[in-house]
């Protein structure tokens, strides 16, 4: 991904992070998606007092993408609230894989801008996908 595109997605993720509803963990996460056709969507984590009912930033961004009629992730960026990389949880890896090919870039970026790029195939090898339902 071009540096300016990564900077734009990172900024969208950090902007979304500011709207995080995380009164329990105080761990604000933002995510931004660029679709395969170049549109961008963002999301933040949303916690609930009934802890298992919260939603990760990646899931919110994916929901925003889908609700706007898009089904393919071209790149996803996850913004950490601190200097540690914030990798997607197992559930979010599966959600990303639903809308992405194995070679889709996943970039984690820290508060100061350090980043690490990988792919969803590296994060979730042998992902369960729609074609597996036909087997």
N, C-alpha and C positions, 0 to 999 in steps of 0.2 A: 504494500500500500504506500502511496506517495505520502511524504512527510506532512504536507498541508492537509491531506484527507485525515490522517491519523490525528493531527492537532484538532481538526474540526470535530471529529467523533469524540475525542477526549474531552473537549470543552462541553459538548452536549451532555456527556456522561456526568461531568462535574457539576453542570448546571442542574441536571435532574437530581443529583445527590443532595443538593441543598433543600429539596422538597421532601426528603425521606421522612417517613413517619416511623421513627425508631426510639420511642421513649423508654423502652425496656433495655435494649442492648446498647444504645447510644452509638451503634455502629452503622453509620450512614454510607450506603453504597449506591452508586449510579451506574447505569449501563446505557450504551447507545449502539444502535444497529444501523448499518448501511445495507440496504437491500441490493439484490443483484442488478437492479435497474437504477440505483443511485439515490433513492429516497432515504431519508434518515428518520429514525424514531428513537425516543429515549424513555427511560423509566427509572424509578427508584424503589428501594425496598419499603414495604409497608407491613409493620408489625401489628399484632393484635394481642389484647390481654389474654386471649385464649391462644397461647404460644404456638401451637402447631398450625394455626390458621393464617400465619403471616405469609407474605409473598416476597420473593427475592426481586432485586432490580432487573435481572435478566428476564424473568417471567413477565414483569410489567412491560418492559420494552417489547418483548415478543407479542404480548397482548395488544399493545398499541399498533404494532406493525400489522398484525392480522386484522384488527378491527378497521384498519384503513385499506384493506383489500390486498395486502401483499403476503406472499408465502415463502419467499426465499431470502435467507440471510446471506449477504455477501461478505460481511465482516462484523464482528461484535467487539466492543471495547468495554471493559469493566473497570470502573474508577474506585480505588481504595480510599478510605478516609485517613489513612496514615502512610507510613513508609514501607509497609509490608505489602507484597502483591496479594491481591484478593482473587483467588481462583474460584471459578463457579462450583457450586456444590453438585453433588451427584444428580439430583433432580433437575437442576438447570442444565447440566451437560446433556441430559436426555432431551430436554425441551429444545435446546439449541440444535441438537442432531436431527430433530423432527423437521427442521426447516433449513438444514445446511448439509452440504456434502462433506466428506471426510477432510477435504483440503481447505475448508473455510477457515480463514484466520480468526483467532481469538486472541485479543491483546489485553493484558492486564497493565494498568498504569497506576503509579503511586501518586500521593499528594504532590510530591515535588516534580513529577513528570518522568521518573524512571519507568521503563516499560519492559515487558517480556511478551514476545509473540510466539504462539504455538498454533495448532489447528485443533478443531473439534475431534478429528480422527485420532490425534495423539492423546487428547484428554479423555476420550471415550472410545477406545478401540472396540471393534465388533459391536457397534451400537445397534440396538433393536430398532428397526424402522418398519414403515408400512409394508414393504415387500416381504418382510418376515411373517406377516399375517397370512400370506398366501401359501406358506409351506406346510 
